[in-house]
Amino acid sequence: MVALGIKNSNTQEPPVPSQGGDVAHSKLDVLIVAHFSGDFDQRGNNRINYIADMLKDHFTVELVTSDFSHYSKVKRTAANTHAPGYKVSYIAEPPYHENVSLKRFYSHYVMGRNFKKYLLNRKKPDVIYCTVPPLEAAYNLMRYAEKNKIRFILDVRDIWPEAFKMVFKVPILSDLVFYPLTQKANAIYKGADALVAVSQTYVDRAVAANGKCKDGHCIFLGTELKGFDRFVAKDKKDKPEGELWLAYIGTLSHSYDLTTVIDALAILKEKGIHNIKFVVMGDGLLAQRFERYAKEKNVFCNFTGKLAYADMVRLLSICDIAVNPIRRGSAGSIINKVGDYAAAGLPVLNTQECPEYRDLVDRYHMGLNCENDNAEDLADKLLLLYNDEKLRTILGNNNRKLAEEKFDRARTYPLIVDIIATHSNRR
């Protein structure tokens, strides 16, 4: 385990809390536990790193996280950590290379066990803010908080094991295999004194198992629009005239259906449309498979690989349309990419089945919902936007309005400061 406590004068000023996070609470000791924090390289836009940075001027903050980066798949050390301005403690975790694997489950188990040892040598905090998943560390922390009568705030980033059932689709057997994980997840939700989640879908899931929280707080992942807008391309000359760019950002893995997008582009190419460029920003386990498929279909694509957040925003802002292609049966809800699409003011073609996001698409009139796993329907909707620049503008402007109302961290995240101050042991 490595503990860091380094000041950074270059850190952005956090938004001022609306009511609870004032000077009176500045001495509260807040322990943040997040397995999947960002890489501390100042290149990303991770939710928990932003929260820790926002809290550091109001409370005494320690962020405890894994010494293995889930995103870059490398070990973290003091040498590759930029000073965040709050204390960071690393917990040892064995590395893994595939996100869906038994080795990953074992890795999380070991990290949770090591974290349990860490708690024995840490003074009791005033309040705990914990993200979930994974389950092992969160479960140990919940039991620790319960035993020591420490207020426990849970931030639900995803729902396990529901998310894994999409990959392991074996009727009855899947339910039996994942039953212990379901029970552990329910225990974690039940132990929370306050619930925060990245979507109302996840809020409802956690509240149903809790019993003592009548409701939770839906705070989308989002981005800080002021910072986002600083990265937007001011000069769009890099985009050749006459091309229409279809954007995808995010992980290239089993949850994301880029195959259907490529099939839709191939359909339009057969109809004589050759100037739609599919700009894929991201990396992942299936990156090479998607690239090979695009070559087989002979569609116009650019796979950029993983980009720094600022570079991604600049490229995204040049694009004309965004696509949110999520595989059938996914447990995902309001995910990172849709907040960035909204901030960029792009119309969205959405195949995700999640009712919460489909409702946002319809209610804000900021895109078109498509039938999941249907390349013909996606091609038809893409063709509609291709032929109607005015409609693209209307939908894109509406999506930016959604960003300003629901996805702007400067507007939504101060509530987290209030929740922490309200639920501290010294309130």
Secondary structure, DSSP 8 states (H G I E B T S, - for coil): --EEE---TTS------SSSSSGGGTT-EEEEE-TT---SSSS---HHHHHHHHHTTTSEEEEEEESB-TTT-SB--GGG----SSEEEEE-----S-SSSHHHHHHHHHHHHHHHHHHHTS---SEEEEEESSHHHHHHHHHHHHHHT-EEEEEE-S-TTHHHHTTS--TTHHHHHHHHHHHHHHHHHHT-SEEEESSHHHHHHHHHHHSS-S--EE----B-HHHHHHHS-S--TTS-TT-EEEEEES--STTB-HHHHHHHHHHHHHTT---EEEEEEB--TTHHHHHHHHHHHT--EEEEES--HHHHHHHHTT-SEEEE-B-TT----S-HHHHHHHHHT--EEE----HHHHHHHHHTT-EEE--TT-HHHHHHHHHHHHH-HHHHHHHHHHHHHHIIIIIBHHHHTHHHHHHHHHTSTT-
